[in-house]
Amino acid sequence: MDFPVTRIKGGVGAPRGFRCSAISCGIKNPAAERLDLALIYSEHPCSSAGTFTTNRVKAAPVKLSQAHLRLGDLRAIIANSGNANACTGVQGIQDAKVMCNGVAKPLGLKRAEIGVCSTGVIGLPMPMVRIEQRFGELVEALDSNKGGEVAKAIITSDTRAKEIAISFDLGGHRVRIGGCVKGAGMISPSMATMLCFITTDANVPRAVLRKGVLEGVEETFNRITIDGDMSTNDTVLVLANGRSGMPPIRRNSSLCRQFRSALRWVMLELAQAVVKDGERVTKFVTVQVQGARTYSDAKLVAEAVCKSALVKASWNGGDPNWGRVLHAVGYSRARIREELVDIFYDGKPACLGGLQAPTPMDELREIAAKPEFGIRIDLNQGEVDYAMYSSDLSPEYIDFNRSEYAYWKQARKDGLV
């Protein structure tokens, strides 16, 4: 960004006019006391925008939230962890509607003004018996200082809550943007199990906000991958209530460009936080492709390298195996010429013209052993660039994901399966 921003506390509760709450319902395990049901609410009408998974298998809350956004704008979001409410058929849709109705009535809103999101185990019916009786408590607990609790309530395999809030000057008014995100596994978004909620008190008309969100997601959340899997529940929802006091932002104005830049910055911070907190990851790697003929070619190369199991395994071992990188470039389906490709690790050449570069291997190993490093791939065929953010693949990741069936035992006790 070419303008200053100040980091502030509060996450999604930081912007004026937003209140949040989170409670423990024992959704996955009745004996657990961790927060697992959250609510974000604007005291004033909002413009809203969202992006969702393009997986053809979509969770019930994704389908319902998409339908609500088509009808108009959201003013609140209810979200749970512990159960994805995915692959649950007609009952799943009904349960998602109950969640919306449960907070809409005490808030004086219509059901279509509520966005609903879920994350957790796929294929299990929602334990509504433990959720329905708690809606009143969730609404009563709303407070402007509980953004951090929302960030905690939506995590699953994450090791920590991930949130951010900033303030900056926009047209003579101090504006705030706050956000939180969850995600550590099943991360290879294409929208748009990842959830992201962003709030702002900027005055952003619906059309301006929706265009800014689509562009921001494409440049941030759509450029991360951990394991190459796309969830059934991926969702990004953004609410803007205008309580900063500024006039509406006009499309294509300098203020519009400034707001979009700030929104993209917040999204990128959250997207990179997801990769850094990936399931059992030890490396955060930025892959920069340059010199491509087209945007498509640059994207194909970056995605092939970032999703390659062989490449990611070499990162885990601290091995600067440029040959694996080059082979992924070759099968990416991008138009490339092997004899033109250069590969650099933190600026040091590993491959020049498709051949081994003279850089001592010990120097490259030292770079690949670091927890964070960058790989630059120059195709030397054009002027298009594309960046992605990825992680390594560890043996611990496989151990961690070997089985989820223990969760079905509780479902049987609840009479859900």
Residue pairs with C-beta under 8 A, 6 or more apart in sequence:
1 261
1 262
1 265
2 261
3 168
3 169
3 258
3 261
4 168
5 166
5 167
5 168
5 262
5 265
6 166
6 167
6 168
7 164
7 165
7 166
8 14
8 165
8 166
8 167
8 176
9 165
10 144
10 145
10 147
10 148
10 165
10 178
11 20
11 147
11 148
11 150
11 151
11 163
11 164
11 165
11 178
11 179
11 180
12 18
12 20
12 40
12 147
12 150
12 151
12 163
12 165
12 178
12 179
12 180
12 197
12 198
12 199
13 19
13 20
13 40
13 143
13 144
13 145
13 146
13 147
13 148
13 150
13 178
13 199
14 147
14 165
14 167
14 176
14 177
14 178
14 199
15 165
15 176
15 177
15 178
15 199
15 200
15 201
15 241
15 243
15 244
16 176
16 201
16 241
16 243
16 244
17 42
17 43
17 44
17 201
17 241
17 243
18 40
18 41
18 42
18 43
18 144
18 147
18 178
18 199
18 201
18 239
18 241
19 40
19 41
19 43
19 142
19 143
19 144
19 146
20 38
20 39
20 40
20 41
20 142
20 143
20 144
20 146
20 147
20 149
20 150
21 38
21 39
21 138
21 139
21 140
21 141
21 142
21 143
21 146
21 149
21 150
22 35
22 37
22 38
22 39
22 138
22 141
22 146
22 149
22 150
22 152
22 153
23 35
23 36
23 37
23 134
23 137
23 138
23 141
23 153
24 32
24 33
24 34
24 35
24 36
24 37
25 36
25 37
25 80
25 130
25 131
25 134
26 32
26 33
26 36
26 130
27 36
27 37
27 80
27 81
27 82
27 83
27 120
27 126
27 127
27 130
27 131
28 36
28 81
28 82
28 83
28 120
28 121
28 407
28 410
29 82
29 410
30 130
30 410
34 152
35 149
35 152
35 153
36 80
36 81
36 82
36 153
37 78
37 79
37 80
37 131
37 134
37 138
37 153
38 78
38 79
38 80
38 149
38 150
38 153
38 154
39 76
39 77
39 78
39 79
39 103
39 138
39 139
39 142
39 150
40 76
40 77
40 79
40 150
40 197
40 199
40 239
41 75
41 76
41 103
41 107
41 139
41 142
42 75
42 76
42 199
42 239
42 241
43 241
44 241
44 242
44 243
45 73
45 75
45 241
46 73
46 74
46 75
46 239
46 240
46 241
47 73
47 204
47 205
47 206
47 209
47 239
47 240
47 242
48 69
48 73
48 74
48 75
48 115
48 206
48 209
48 237
48 238
48 239
48 240
49 69
49 206
49 209
49 210
49 212
49 213
49 214
49 237
49 238
50 65
50 66
50 69
50 74
50 115
50 213
50 235
50 236
50 237
50 238
51 191
51 192
51 213
51 214
51 217
51 221
51 235
51 236
52 58
52 62
52 65
52 66
52 191
52 192
52 234
52 235
52 236
53 62
53 189
53 190
53 191
53 192
53 230
53 231
53 232
53 233
53 234
53 235
54 190
54 191
54 192
54 230
55 190
55 230
55 231
55 232
55 234
57 86
57 87
57 232
58 86
58 232
59 84
59 85
59 86
59 87
59 88
59 92
59 118
59 122
59 232
59 233
60 85
60 86
60 88
60 92
60 93
60 95
60 96
60 118
61 85
61 96
61 99
61 116
61 117
61 118
61 233
61 235
62 117
62 232
62 233
62 234
62 235
63 93
63 96
64 93
64 96
64 97
64 100
64 116
65 74
65 115
65 116
65 117
65 235
65 237
67 112
68 74
68 100
68 111
68 112
68 113
68 114
68 115
69 115
71 112
72 112
72 113
73 113
73 206
74 113
74 114
74 115
74 237
74 239
75 107
75 109
75 113
75 114
75 239
76 103
76 104
76 107
76 109
76 113
76 114
76 115
77 114
77 115
77 116
77 117
77 197
77 237
77 239
78 99
78 100
78 102
78 103
78 114
78 115
78 116
78 117
78 138
79 116
79 117
79 118
79 119
79 150
79 153
79 154
79 195
79 197
80 99
80 117
80 118
80 119
80 120
80 126
80 131
80 153
80 154
81 118
81 119
81 120
81 153
81 154
81 155
81 156
81 182
82 120
82 121
82 156
83 118
83 120
83 121
83 124
83 126
83 127
84 118
84 119
84 120
84 121
84 122
84 124
84 193
84 232
84 233
85 92
85 95
85 96
85 118
85 126
86 92
86 118
86 122
86 123
86 232
86 233
87 122
87 123
87 232
88 95
88 123
88 124
88 125
88 126
91 125
92 125
92 126
95 125
95 126
95 128
96 116
96 118
97 111
98 128
98 132
99 114
99 116
99 131
100 111
100 114
100 116
101 111
102 131
102 132
102 135
103 109
103 114
103 135
103 138
103 139
104 110
104 111
104 113
104 114
106 135
106 136
106 139
107 139
115 237
117 154
117 195
117 197
117 233
117 235
117 237
118 126
118 233
119 154
119 156
119 182
119 193
119 195
119 233
120 156
120 193
121 404
121 407
122 232
124 407
124 408
124 411
124 416
124 417
125 411
125 416
125 417
127 411
127 414
127 416
129 414
147 163
147 165
147 178
147 180
148 161
148 163
150 163
150 180
150 197
151 161
151 162
151 163
151 180
151 181
151 182
152 161
154 180
154 182
154 195
154 197
155 161
155 162
155 182
155 184
156 182
156 184
156 193
157 184
157 185
157 279
157 400
158 182
158 183
158 184
158 277
159 184
159 277
160 277
161 180
162 180
162 181
162 182
162 270
162 273
162 274
162 277
163 178
163 179
163 180
163 181
164 178
164 179
164 180
164 266
164 269
164 270
164 273
165 176
165 177
165 178
165 179
166 176
166 177
166 178
166 262
166 265
166 266
167 174
167 175
167 176
168 174
168 175
168 262
169 175
170 202
170 244
170 246
170 249
170 255
170 258
170 259
170 262
171 246
171 247
171 249
171 255
172 246
173 244
173 245
173 246
174 244
175 200
175 201
175 202
175 244
175 246
175 259
175 262
176 200
176 201
176 244
177 198
177 199
177 200
177 202
177 262
177 263
177 266
178 198
178 199
178 200
179 196
179 197
179 198
179 199
179 266
179 267
179 270
180 196
180 197
180 270
181 194
181 195
181 196
181 197
181 270
181 271
181 273
181 274
182 193
182 194
182 195
182 196
183 193
183 194
183 195
183 196
183 274
183 277
184 226
184 274
184 277
184 278
184 279
185 193
185 226
185 227
185 229
185 278
185 279
185 397
185 400
185 401
186 193
186 194
186 227
186 229
186 230
186 231
187 194
187 224
187 225
187 226
187 227
187 229
187 231
187 274
187 275
187 278
188 224
188 225
188 226
188 227
188 228
188 229
188 230
188 307
189 217
189 221
189 222
189 224
189 230
189 231
189 234
190 222
190 230
190 234
191 217
191 221
191 222
191 234
191 235
191 236
192 217
192 221
192 222
192 234
192 235
192 236
193 231
193 232
193 233
193 234
194 221
194 231
194 233
194 234
194 235
194 274
195 233
195 234
195 235
195 236
196 221
196 235
196 236
196 237
196 267
196 270
197 236
197 237
197 238
197 239
198 236
198 237
198 238
198 239
198 263
198 266
198 267
199 238
199 239
199 240
199 241
200 238
200 239
200 240
200 241
200 263
201 240
201 241
201 242
201 243
201 244
202 240
202 242
202 244
202 246
202 249
202 259
203 240
203 242
203 244
203 246
203 247
203 248
203 249
204 212
204 240
204 242
204 248
204 249
204 259
205 248
205 249
205 251
207 251
208 249
208 250
208 251
208 256
209 238
209 240
211 251
212 256
212 259
212 260
212 263
213 236
213 238
213 263
215 260
215 264
216 260
216 263
216 264
216 267
217 236
217 267
219 264
219 267
219 268
220 264
220 267
220 268
220 270
220 271
221 236
221 267
221 270
221 271
223 271
223 302
223 386
223 387
223 388
223 389
224 271
224 272
224 274
224 275
224 388
224 389
224 390
225 275
225 303
225 306
225 307
225 388
225 389
225 390
225 391
226 274
226 275
226 278
226 279
226 281
226 390
226 391
227 278
227 279
227 393
227 397
228 307
236 267
238 263
242 248
249 255
249 256
249 259
250 256
271 389
272 284
272 389
275 281
275 284
275 389
275 390
275 391
276 284
276 391
278 391
279 397
279 400
279 401
280 394
280 396
280 397
280 399
280 400
281 391
281 392
281 394
281 397
282 316
282 371
282 392
282 394
283 315
283 316
283 370
283 371
283 372
283 373
283 391
283 392
284 371
284 372
284 389
284 391
285 306
285 315
285 372
285 373
285 374
285 375
285 389
285 390
285 391
285 392
286 372
286 373
286 374
286 375
286 387
286 388
286 389
287 302
287 305
287 306
287 374
287 375
287 377
287 387
287 388
287 389
287 390
288 302
288 374
288 375
288 376
288 377
288 385
288 386
288 387
289 298
289 299
289 301
289 302
289 305
289 376
289 377
289 379
289 385
289 386
289 387
290 298
290 376
290 377
290 378
290 379
290 384
290 385
291 378
291 379
291 380
291 381
291 382
291 383
291 384
291 385
292 298
292 301
292 334
292 379
292 381
292 382
292 384
292 385
292 386
293 335
293 379
293 381
293 382
293 384
294 335
294 382
294 384
295 384
295 386
296 334
297 334
297 335
297 336
297 379
297 381
297 382
297 384
298 334
298 379
298 384
298 385
298 386
299 386
300 332
300 333
300 334
301 328
301 329
301 332
301 334
301 336
301 377
301 379
301 386
302 377
302 386
302 387
302 388
303 332
303 388
304 328
304 329
304 331
304 332
304 333
304 334
305 311
305 325
305 328
305 329
305 332
305 375
305 377
305 388
305 390
306 312
306 388
306 389
306 390
307 390
308 324
308 328
309 393
310 321
310 324
310 327
310 328
311 321
311 324
311 325
311 328
312 390
312 391
312 392
312 393
313 392
313 393
314 320
314 321
314 324
314 368
315 368
315 391
315 392
315 393
316 392
316 393
316 394
316 395
318 365
318 368
318 369
319 365
319 368
320 345
320 350
320 361
320 364
320 365
320 367
320 368
322 343
322 345
322 350
322 351
322 356
322 364
325 343
325 350
325 351
325 375
325 377
326 338
326 341
326 343
326 351
326 354
329 336
329 341
329 377
329 379
330 336
330 338
334 379
335 381
336 379
336 381
337 379
337 381
338 354
339 353
339 354
340 353
340 354
340 379
340 380
340 381
341 351
341 353
341 354
341 377
341 378
341 379
341 380
342 349
342 351
342 352
342 353
342 377
342 378
342 380
343 349
343 350
343 351
343 375
343 376
343 377
343 378
344 350
344 375
344 376
344 377
344 378
345 364
345 367
345 368
345 373
345 374
345 375
346 367
346 373
346 374
347 374
347 376
348 359
348 363
348 364
348 367
349 357
349 358
349 359
350 356
350 357
350 359
350 364
351 357
367 373
408 417
411 417
